[in-house]
Amino acid sequence: MTYRTYHNFIGGQWVAAAAGKTTLNLNPADHADVVGAFPSSGAEDVNHAVAAAKKAFATWRLVPAPKRAEILARAGNLLVQRKEQFANDMTREMGKVLAETRGDVQEAIDESFYVAGEGRRLFGITTPSELPNKFAMSVRMPVGVVGLITPWNFPMAIPSWKLFPALVAGNACVIKPATDTPLSTYNLVQTLVDAGLPPGVVNIVSGSGSAAGSALIEHPDVRAISFTGSSAVGSQVAQRAAATFKQVSLEMGGKNAQIVLDDANLDLALDGALWGAFGTTGQRCTATSRILLQKGIAAEFTARFVERAMHLKVGNGLDESVEVGPQVNASQIETSEKYVEIAQREGAKLLCGGHRLTEGIYANGTFFEPTVFGGVTPSMRIAREEVFGPVVVLIEFATFEEAVEIANSIDYGLSTSLYTKNVNRAFAAMRDLEAGITYINAPTIGAEVHLPFGGVKHTGNGHREGLGALDFFTTWKAVYVDYSDKLQRAQIDNAE
């Protein structure tokens, strides 16, 4: 078996992990296809990477922001040229179909050009002083060395959401990619290097969350952590980072609801539900995992939805005709199986799917059938807990108000969707749904890079990707210039 061995990227050099250990990156559609061997790093590697970033930060922060932005723009142009190769690499290591991995790379392209424009828009404010002959303003400053921990489901888009704003703001970065999908992060960082990024400004340390991730979170020279992953792990990240007073951005789980009212365009709602539930094999934090159906259309929608779900083509994402790829690893398959069992035990009705696929072309991968449950009540675990697989539940309701109540009744609050022709209901939903994102007549997936991305409740801690990322990766400094040539004591001398 021939495959490439990759190294960490520290201080502009490719270096092996200190312990010399590696982990194989396997194609989830065909485990005989080894994408590469990647470092199993630990605290020593993280220490070297943080030291390199700290050294680079001293000069990188002094590069004018528009010049930093020019590197991102050049990287965007290179990503355009490399899009097809990077999409193929991503499908091999993550599994989702080529149409989606091309979209993942495109999102990084969009992010590069969007953030490059922000290089001339790192605005502060000027404001009148309360004292004469005194000037007052505020400016944005970089945070310092930042740690980025990214997931496997969007292995280039999400790293770009974090890296690009951090870089244009003048920070130096250490990124730990997901162990299932490191190559896409390597491709992204190599593109930045080829675009002119100086050594040490971005460093890659590959490895597990328990080893490399924990060391990054706890390192005293890391000033901020941006994390995307599960709510359970995100809670631990926040608690551990608090010990060294790091600021933390958390983007975590979802249990997203698509509401379909009686007056909806049913064909459109079906298309949206199918894409939202089974796009990326359901492995999105924004995936449609609950479909709420008003009773008038519930029977027709259910029959048509199940019929279409049963005929989705499952297979290797490199095949352009495939609609649903594999799950990323065996653990995700086990989670899907666990929740199928839980749902049936609670009384939900399995309408289609519910099993891993193991025969023929599926024998050497991690595949799971598109799965639909009916007869689901809002209190069932299958209706409240995140599965992160191709498993969706159908819940019936009587009134719009009941649908909103059901949608809001869970611990998560990332994405929501409403299909209706009633503009009054649409605006009420935008106001009342407890979520960071609400779509009208569109599925729960499809975020654009220049809008805020993130959620409420157990989904996030108030920070946002996209619009708002610069707020996390910068800190405010107030500046006063007194040209009165005398001591002015602010409120003391301004009391009368």
Beta strands, then each sheet from edge to edge (+ up, - down):
strand 1: 8-10
strand 2: 13-15
strand 3: 22-27
strand 4: 30-39
strand 5: 125-128
strand 6: 134-142
strand 7: 145-149
strand 8: 172-176
strand 9: 202-204
strand 10: 224-228
strand 11: 247-251
strand 12: 256-260
strand 13: 288-294
strand 14: 349-352
strand 15: 356-357
strand 16: 367-368
strand 17: 371-374
strand 18: 391-397
strand 19: 412-413
strand 20: 415-419
strand 21: 437-440
strand 22: 456-457
strand 23: 474-482
sheet 1: 1+ 2-
sheet 2: 3+ 4-
sheet 3: 5+ 6- 23+
sheet 4: 9+ 8+ 7+ 10+ 11+
sheet 5: 14+ 17- 18- 13- 12- 20- 21-
sheet 6: 15+ 16-
sheet 7: 19+ 22-
end
